[in-house]
């Protein structure tokens, strides 16, 4: 199954400016954090892995201090060209609301196992080593470690 199938099913591309992302793209070790004013204000953290943006919704700002942990709920994979998306998702569409890039940059993957991703972020706001740790279903924790 294509990992973007759920992304495509949730969207009406005739009504939303979001990218369809049907082209395959190579990994360039990029990340983006979208600030998203939808039903609830949150941050969408995305890592370019396996040809897509692996994505998590984080109810509070991504931690910038060592040891602070935040809930990160895994959501559907997004296409790589979503990395530059900013705009308004119209009412009546999945994720309706304003989306803006809060931070972006490169990352270095340190470890990746089922339920654990360790990486170094090199963004404008987020810098340092982080870990994503799965603890239940789609619930993960994100924490700055160094």
Backbone as ProteinMPNN parsed JSONL, in Angstrom:
{"seq_chain_A": "XXXXXXXXXXXXXXXXXXXXXXXXXXXXXXXXXXXXXXXXXXXXXXXXXXXXXXXXXXXXXXXXXXXXXXXXXXXXXXXXXXXXXXXXXXXXXXXXXXXXXXXXXXXXXXXXXXXXXXXXXXXXXXXXXXXXXXXXXXXXXXXXXX", "coords_chain_A": {"N_chain_A": [[0.837, -1.194, 0.0], [0.541, 2.213, -0.833], [2.092, 4.72, 1.03], [0.976, 7.234, 1.058], [-1.692, 7.03, 0.625], [-3.756, 7.391, 2.576], [-3.459, 10.117, 3.114], [-4.223, 11.181, 0.579], [-6.895, 10.271, 0.498], [-8.145, 11.778, 2.478], [-8.354, 14.335, 1.508], [-9.738, 16.917, -0.636], [-8.689, 17.795, -3.514], [-9.543, 19.636, -5.36], [-10.482, 21.641, -3.848], [-8.644, 22.437, -1.921], [-5.501, 24.061, -1.292], [-3.376, 22.417, -0.785], [-0.504, 20.386, -1.595], [-0.671, 17.707, -3.99], [1.245, 15.754, -4.294], [2.106, 13.528, -5.901], [4.414, 12.777, -7.14], [7.438, 10.936, -6.956], [10.009, 11.463, -4.638], [13.383, 11.989, -3.637], [15.145, 11.29, -0.547], [16.262, 13.98, 1.366], [17.008, 14.551, 3.862], [15.5, 16.524, 5.301], [13.547, 18.637, 7.481], [10.427, 19.93, 8.726], [8.468, 22.2, 10.615], [5.206, 22.874, 10.997], [3.103, 25.45, 12.038], [-0.173, 25.251, 13.037], [-3.36, 26.385, 12.794], [-6.022, 24.945, 13.371], [-8.952, 23.107, 14.21], [-7.988, 22.842, 16.784], [-5.262, 24.676, 17.98], [-2.013, 23.749, 17.064], [1.177, 22.104, 16.522], [2.721, 20.763, 13.669], [4.979, 18.327, 13.199], [7.426, 17.265, 10.973], [9.382, 14.824, 9.412], [11.579, 14.064, 6.801], [11.567, 11.032, 5.583], [12.0, 7.813, 4.17], [11.05, 8.575, 1.631], [8.801, 10.154, 2.047], [7.051, 12.596, 4.106], [7.183, 11.839, 7.309], [4.909, 12.272, 9.895], [3.813, 14.098, 12.777], [1.413, 15.33, 15.06], [1.644, 17.863, 17.379], [0.512, 18.981, 20.37], [1.538, 21.123, 21.914], [4.177, 23.576, 21.732], [7.215, 22.464, 20.16], [9.731, 21.004, 22.156], [12.463, 22.99, 23.354], [14.236, 22.854, 25.313], [16.44, 20.742, 27.095], [15.322, 17.578, 28.159], [12.606, 18.191, 28.397], [9.486, 16.864, 27.67], [7.118, 16.177, 25.124], [3.84, 15.335, 24.039], [3.356, 13.623, 21.006], [1.409, 12.977, 18.401], [1.138, 10.538, 16.039], [0.368, 11.099, 12.679], [-1.087, 10.804, 9.361], [1.226, 10.026, 6.699], [2.771, 12.605, 4.797], [3.172, 14.143, 1.551], [6.437, 14.777, 0.167], [6.671, 17.305, -1.045], [5.084, 18.874, 0.554], [6.643, 20.113, 2.343], [7.224, 22.775, 1.836], [4.798, 23.98, 2.044], [2.493, 26.527, 2.828], [-0.349, 28.283, 3.937], [-3.93, 28.708, 3.629], [-6.181, 26.3, 4.567], [-9.242, 25.644, 3.326], [-12.465, 26.113, 4.973], [-14.529, 23.292, 5.743], [-12.893, 21.409, 4.739], [-10.554, 18.767, 5.423], [-8.496, 19.401, 8.185], [-8.897, 22.155, 8.173], [-7.94, 25.548, 8.256], [-5.374, 27.967, 9.131], [-2.039, 27.516, 8.018], [1.334, 27.737, 8.71], [4.871, 27.915, 8.144], [6.855, 27.203, 10.833], [9.379, 26.434, 11.582], [12.226, 25.137, 9.851], [14.614, 22.952, 8.294], [17.594, 20.974, 8.174], [18.193, 17.529, 9.045], [20.028, 15.06, 10.875], [19.999, 11.667, 10.821], [20.278, 9.495, 13.508], [19.566, 7.068, 14.83], [17.153, 4.576, 13.957], [14.522, 2.676, 14.735], [11.725, 0.409, 14.961], [9.357, 2.262, 16.624], [11.195, 4.05, 17.715], [13.029, 6.917, 17.042], [15.933, 8.619, 16.601], [17.61, 11.683, 16.294], [19.418, 14.558, 14.974], [18.635, 17.917, 14.899], [18.921, 20.664, 12.691], [17.892, 23.484, 12.516], [16.413, 26.798, 12.226], [15.214, 27.548, 14.618], [15.034, 25.154, 16.082], [17.529, 23.23, 17.364], [19.901, 20.68, 17.901], [20.042, 17.434, 19.562], [17.403, 15.109, 19.321], [14.737, 12.886, 20.329], [12.235, 10.669, 19.256], [9.851, 8.707, 20.711], [7.853, 5.936, 20.733], [4.976, 5.179, 22.614], [2.368, 4.211, 22.864], [-0.061, 2.949, 20.735], [-0.723, 5.351, 18.402], [0.586, 7.252, 19.759], [3.344, 9.128, 20.644], [6.346, 10.343, 22.251], [8.165, 13.346, 22.12], [11.384, 14.591, 22.664], [14.02, 16.768, 23.622], [17.346, 15.842, 23.784], [20.064, 16.474, 23.816]], "CA_chain_A": [[0.0, 0.0, 0.0], [1.252, 3.474, -0.881], [1.95, 5.362, 2.336], [0.237, 8.49, 0.921], [-3.09, 6.726, 0.324], [-4.631, 8.019, 3.575], [-3.365, 11.552, 2.837], [-5.051, 11.469, -0.594], [-8.302, 10.007, 0.799], [-8.678, 12.798, 3.386], [-8.358, 15.655, 0.895], [-10.414, 17.222, -1.904], [-7.693, 18.682, -4.102], [-10.195, 20.71, -6.108], [-10.895, 22.658, -2.881], [-7.573, 22.802, -0.999], [-4.24, 24.375, -1.96], [-2.329, 21.482, -0.379], [0.062, 19.637, -2.724], [-1.094, 16.316, -4.154], [2.428, 14.945, -3.996], [2.093, 12.236, -6.58], [5.73, 12.467, -7.685], [8.367, 10.349, -5.987], [11.149, 12.34, -4.403], [14.425, 11.345, -2.838], [15.354, 11.83, 0.794], [17.295, 15.004, 1.492], [17.175, 14.78, 5.302], [14.917, 17.801, 5.69], [12.41, 18.601, 8.398], [9.65, 21.16, 8.804], [7.45, 22.303, 11.663], [4.117, 23.765, 10.616], [2.166, 25.89, 13.063], [-1.455, 24.968, 12.381], [-4.547, 26.86, 13.506], [-7.164, 24.154, 12.915], [-9.909, 23.026, 15.306], [-7.151, 23.159, 17.943], [-3.936, 25.153, 17.598], [-0.991, 22.743, 17.335], [2.348, 22.108, 15.644], [2.915, 19.529, 12.912], [6.407, 18.048, 13.049], [7.569, 16.36, 9.839], [10.731, 14.387, 9.039], [11.656, 13.436, 5.484], [12.059, 9.658, 5.725], [11.381, 6.81, 3.297], [10.417, 9.199, 0.475], [7.618, 10.923, 2.453], [7.214, 13.309, 5.373], [6.577, 11.203, 8.474], [4.293, 13.436, 10.521], [3.231, 14.026, 14.116], [0.749, 16.528, 15.579], [2.137, 18.118, 18.733], [-0.394, 20.003, 20.903], [2.291, 22.269, 22.43], [5.402, 23.851, 20.972], [8.273, 21.449, 20.239], [10.635, 21.42, 23.227], [13.79, 23.527, 23.025], [15.077, 22.625, 26.488], [16.761, 19.332, 27.331], [14.521, 16.861, 29.144], [11.178, 18.483, 28.285], [8.818, 15.891, 26.804], [5.819, 16.597, 24.606], [3.06, 14.354, 23.308], [3.406, 13.744, 19.545], [0.47, 11.982, 17.878], [1.465, 10.262, 14.647], [-0.709, 11.27, 11.706], [-0.762, 10.218, 8.067], [2.375, 10.529, 5.962], [2.506, 13.692, 3.868], [4.133, 14.138, 0.452], [7.644, 15.573, 0.41], [6.499, 18.698, -1.444], [4.369, 19.589, 1.62], [7.661, 20.765, 3.169], [7.186, 24.215, 1.577], [3.409, 24.451, 2.06], [1.924, 27.479, 3.77], [-1.578, 28.812, 3.365], [-5.203, 28.503, 4.315], [-6.988, 25.159, 4.151], [-10.599, 26.193, 3.449], [-13.498, 25.484, 5.805], [-15.169, 22.142, 5.121], [-11.849, 20.476, 4.333], [-9.772, 18.168, 6.507], [-7.428, 20.273, 8.669], [-9.198, 23.544, 7.82], [-7.32, 26.588, 9.06], [-4.124, 28.568, 8.659], [-0.815, 26.722, 8.186], [2.546, 28.473, 8.358], [6.12, 27.257, 8.525], [7.375, 27.726, 12.093], [10.814, 26.183, 11.489], [12.604, 24.099, 8.895], [16.053, 22.798, 8.172], [18.095, 19.633, 7.887], [18.412, 16.686, 10.214], [20.912, 13.907, 10.723], [19.422, 10.498, 11.476], [21.24, 8.761, 14.329], [19.033, 5.699, 14.951], [15.738, 4.411, 13.626], [13.985, 1.345, 14.996], [10.281, 0.534, 15.194], [9.029, 2.906, 17.89], [12.252, 4.94, 18.201], [13.784, 7.658, 16.038], [16.846, 9.565, 17.234], [18.103, 12.537, 15.22], [19.909, 15.893, 15.295], [17.991, 18.952, 14.091], [19.685, 21.87, 12.378], [16.933, 24.454, 12.007], [16.626, 28.16, 12.723], [14.778, 27.564, 16.017], [15.304, 23.864, 16.723], [18.896, 22.761, 17.161], [20.3, 19.711, 18.9], [19.612, 16.043, 19.418], [16.039, 14.813, 19.757], [14.28, 11.51, 20.191], [10.81, 10.355, 19.215], [9.691, 7.392, 21.32], [6.447, 5.495, 20.708], [4.606, 4.51, 23.862], [1.067, 3.545, 22.788], [-0.782, 3.167, 19.48], [-0.117, 6.414, 17.591], [1.127, 8.249, 20.673], [4.795, 9.172, 20.81], [6.878, 11.486, 22.979], [9.339, 13.982, 21.533], [12.178, 15.218, 23.711], [15.378, 17.189, 23.294], [18.25, 15.091, 24.668], [21.377, 17.156, 23.895]], "C_chain_A": [[0.878, 1.252, 0.0], [1.019, 4.209, 0.438], [1.226, 6.706, 2.257], [-1.257, 8.27, 0.68], [-4.049, 7.425, 1.298], [-4.633, 9.542, 3.38], [-4.292, 11.918, 1.69], [-6.532, 11.298, -0.294], [-8.937, 11.109, 1.642], [-8.861, 14.164, 2.732], [-9.147, 15.726, -0.405], [-9.533, 18.253, -2.604], [-8.284, 19.763, -5.0], [-10.573, 21.871, -5.179], [-9.77, 23.146, -1.981], [-6.287, 23.096, -1.77], [-3.101, 23.415, -1.608], [-1.805, 20.709, -1.594], [-0.438, 18.198, -2.767], [0.057, 15.367, -3.901], [2.443, 13.593, -4.655], [3.449, 11.874, -7.177], [6.624, 11.902, -6.589], [9.574, 11.276, -5.855], [12.136, 11.631, -3.491], [14.547, 12.019, -1.474], [16.501, 12.828, 0.783], [17.527, 15.373, 2.952], [16.705, 16.168, 5.731], [13.832, 17.575, 6.742], [11.687, 19.93, 8.291], [8.728, 21.058, 10.012], [6.437, 23.324, 11.169], [3.343, 24.162, 11.867], [0.801, 25.885, 12.395], [-2.6, 25.418, 13.29], [-5.755, 26.147, 12.911], [-8.199, 24.179, 14.042], [-9.212, 23.368, 16.625], [-5.796, 23.612, 17.42], [-2.912, 24.093, 17.986], [0.172, 22.926, 16.364], [2.428, 20.75, 14.961], [4.399, 19.372, 12.634], [6.564, 16.984, 11.974], [9.044, 16.107, 9.529], [10.674, 13.713, 7.678], [12.36, 12.087, 5.632], [11.309, 8.758, 4.748], [10.587, 7.431, 2.145], [9.151, 9.983, 0.76], [7.985, 11.774, 3.666], [6.458, 12.533, 6.444], [6.126, 12.34, 9.375], [3.67, 13.132, 11.873], [2.592, 15.359, 14.457], [1.15, 16.672, 17.046], [1.308, 19.269, 19.316], [0.31, 21.259, 21.429], [3.548, 22.442, 21.58], [6.448, 22.755, 21.187], [9.298, 21.91, 21.28], [11.974, 21.939, 22.7], [14.747, 23.391, 24.2], [15.255, 21.13, 26.685], [15.846, 18.772, 28.414], [13.032, 17.142, 29.095], [10.575, 17.504, 27.279], [7.468, 16.447, 26.368], [5.15, 15.418, 23.908], [3.169, 14.66, 21.818], [2.541, 12.619, 18.98], [0.761, 11.77, 16.387], [0.217, 10.383, 13.782], [-0.249, 10.691, 10.374], [0.502, 10.845, 7.468], [1.91, 11.622, 5.014], [3.529, 13.629, 2.737], [5.297, 15.083, 0.74], [7.443, 17.031, 0.008], [5.635, 19.51, -0.475], [5.36, 20.393, 2.47], [7.658, 22.281, 2.992], [5.781, 24.796, 1.648], [3.158, 25.441, 3.182], [0.635, 27.968, 3.13], [-2.779, 28.528, 4.225], [-5.873, 27.272, 3.714], [-8.433, 25.581, 4.39], [-11.509, 25.392, 4.376], [-14.156, 24.346, 5.03], [-14.172, 21.101, 4.631], [-11.107, 19.964, 5.556], [-8.637, 19.114, 6.895], [-7.652, 21.737, 8.392], [-8.561, 24.515, 8.802], [-6.011, 27.053, 8.446], [-2.946, 27.648, 8.978], [0.359, 27.606, 7.803], [3.773, 27.698, 8.821], [6.671, 27.968, 9.753], [8.898, 27.553, 12.137], [11.044, 25.12, 10.423], [14.118, 24.053, 8.818], [16.403, 21.377, 7.79], [18.168, 18.848, 9.185], [19.374, 15.571, 9.849], [20.284, 12.763, 11.512], [20.518, 9.762, 12.231], [20.829, 7.297, 14.451], [17.578, 5.698, 14.53], [15.391, 2.94, 13.784], [12.478, 1.488, 15.073], [10.03, 1.131, 16.586], [10.099, 3.818, 18.44], [12.958, 5.584, 17.013], [14.622, 8.693, 16.779], [17.532, 10.355, 16.122], [18.62, 13.861, 15.776], [19.239, 16.87, 14.342], [18.925, 20.135, 13.922], [18.732, 22.852, 11.702], [17.282, 25.843, 12.502], [16.275, 28.249, 14.207], [15.176, 26.291, 16.751], [16.701, 23.389, 16.341], [19.215, 21.757, 18.26], [19.734, 18.336, 18.63], [18.243, 15.837, 20.049], [15.779, 13.326, 19.633], [12.76, 11.504, 20.129], [10.678, 8.919, 19.696], [8.212, 7.035, 21.368], [6.122, 4.797, 22.02], [3.232, 3.857, 23.819], [0.378, 3.939, 21.482], [-0.069, 4.207, 18.615], [0.522, 7.493, 18.453], [2.63, 8.053, 20.866], [5.112, 10.313, 21.773], [8.044, 12.033, 22.178], [10.061, 14.724, 22.643], [13.523, 15.633, 23.151], [16.304, 16.511, 24.295], [19.614, 15.742, 24.817], [21.249, 18.496, 23.206]], "O_chain_A": [[1.849, 1.332, 0.753], [-0.115, 4.308, 0.907], [0.889, 7.271, 3.297], [-2.007, 9.237, 0.545], [-5.053, 7.992, 0.869], [-5.682, 10.18, 3.469], [-5.069, 12.865, 1.806], [-7.35, 12.084, -0.77], [-10.139, 11.352, 1.534], [-9.457, 15.059, 3.331], [-9.225, 14.762, -1.167], [-9.622, 19.447, -2.318], [-7.587, 20.711, -5.363], [-10.939, 22.95, -5.646], [-9.921, 24.181, -1.332], [-6.012, 22.456, -2.785], [-1.98, 23.587, -2.086], [-2.566, 20.409, -2.514], [-0.608, 17.552, -1.733], [-0.14, 14.286, -3.347], [2.767, 12.597, -4.008], [3.616, 10.761, -7.676], [6.57, 12.339, -5.44], [10.084, 11.801, -6.845], [11.763, 10.784, -2.68], [14.113, 13.154, -1.277], [17.577, 12.549, 0.254], [18.164, 16.383, 3.249], [17.415, 16.89, 6.431], [13.281, 16.482, 6.873], [12.247, 20.925, 7.832], [8.27, 19.975, 10.377], [6.767, 24.49, 10.951], [2.97, 23.304, 12.667], [0.633, 26.447, 11.313], [-2.782, 24.906, 14.395], [-6.433, 26.692, 12.04], [-8.307, 25.177, 14.754], [-9.758, 24.081, 17.467], [-5.245, 22.994, 16.51], [-2.935, 23.59, 19.11], [0.143, 23.799, 15.497], [2.228, 19.714, 15.594], [5.001, 20.179, 11.925], [5.929, 15.932, 12.035], [9.841, 17.037, 9.403], [9.804, 12.876, 7.436], [13.579, 12.016, 5.786], [10.11, 8.934, 4.533], [9.568, 6.881, 1.727], [8.486, 10.437, -0.17], [9.097, 11.681, 4.187], [5.228, 12.564, 6.482], [6.885, 13.283, 9.6], [3.086, 12.071, 12.09], [3.165, 16.411, 14.175], [1.016, 15.743, 17.842], [1.382, 20.396, 18.827], [-0.266, 22.347, 21.391], [3.922, 21.556, 20.811], [6.546, 22.189, 22.276], [9.689, 23.077, 21.286], [12.537, 21.407, 21.743], [15.918, 23.761, 24.107], [14.329, 20.349, 26.466], [15.624, 19.403, 29.447], [12.255, 16.4, 29.695], [11.091, 17.338, 26.174], [6.769, 17.1, 27.143], [5.815, 14.604, 23.267], [3.085, 15.819, 21.411], [2.903, 11.446, 19.071], [0.647, 12.694, 15.581], [-0.842, 9.846, 14.107], [0.852, 10.149, 10.274], [0.805, 12.017, 7.693], [0.796, 11.575, 4.491], [4.633, 13.12, 2.932], [5.149, 16.064, 1.469], [7.994, 17.919, 0.659], [5.47, 20.715, -0.666], [4.947, 21.264, 3.236], [8.052, 23.003, 3.908], [5.582, 25.973, 1.347], [3.555, 25.226, 4.327], [0.544, 28.055, 1.906], [-2.663, 28.156, 5.393], [-6.103, 27.206, 2.506], [-8.817, 25.85, 5.528], [-11.356, 24.183, 4.545], [-14.32, 24.425, 3.813], [-14.564, 20.033, 4.162], [-11.039, 20.634, 6.587], [-7.897, 19.58, 6.029], [-6.691, 22.507, 8.373], [-8.632, 24.33, 10.017], [-5.602, 26.589, 7.382], [-2.866, 27.076, 10.065], [0.389, 28.163, 6.706], [3.709, 26.921, 9.774], [6.924, 29.172, 9.728], [9.614, 28.408, 12.657], [10.164, 24.309, 10.134], [14.809, 24.988, 9.222], [15.613, 20.669, 7.165], [18.2, 19.417, 10.276], [19.515, 15.192, 8.686], [20.064, 12.874, 12.718], [21.563, 9.441, 11.665], [21.632, 6.396, 14.208], [16.859, 6.68, 14.717], [15.899, 2.08, 13.064], [11.988, 2.605, 15.238], [10.447, 0.564, 17.596], [9.939, 4.33, 19.548], [13.422, 4.9, 16.101], [14.088, 9.539, 17.496], [17.982, 9.781, 15.131], [18.303, 14.239, 16.904], [19.268, 16.68, 13.126], [19.617, 20.555, 14.85], [18.76, 23.03, 10.484], [18.324, 26.044, 13.126], [16.953, 28.94, 14.967], [15.603, 26.34, 17.905], [17.012, 23.177, 15.169], [18.844, 21.958, 19.416], [19.053, 18.096, 17.633], [17.96, 16.318, 21.146], [16.491, 12.603, 18.936], [12.089, 12.239, 20.855], [11.317, 8.017, 19.155], [7.414, 7.75, 21.975], [6.874, 3.942, 22.488], [2.944, 3.012, 24.667], [0.252, 5.123, 21.17], [1.048, 3.978, 18.151], [0.951, 8.528, 17.944], [3.104, 6.968, 21.202], [4.255, 11.144, 22.072], [8.828, 11.267, 21.618], [9.438, 15.401, 23.46], [14.099, 14.941, 22.311], [16.085, 16.588, 25.504], [20.262, 15.575, 25.851], [22.219, 19.252, 23.141]]}, "name": "protein", "num_of_chains": 1, "seq": "XXXXXXXXXXXXXXXXXXXXXXXXXXXXXXXXXXXXXXXXXXXXXXXXXXXXXXXXXXXXXXXXXXXXXXXXXXXXXXXXXXXXXXXXXXXXXXXXXXXXXXXXXXXXXXXXXXXXXXXXXXXXXXXXXXXXXXXXXXXXXXXXXX"}
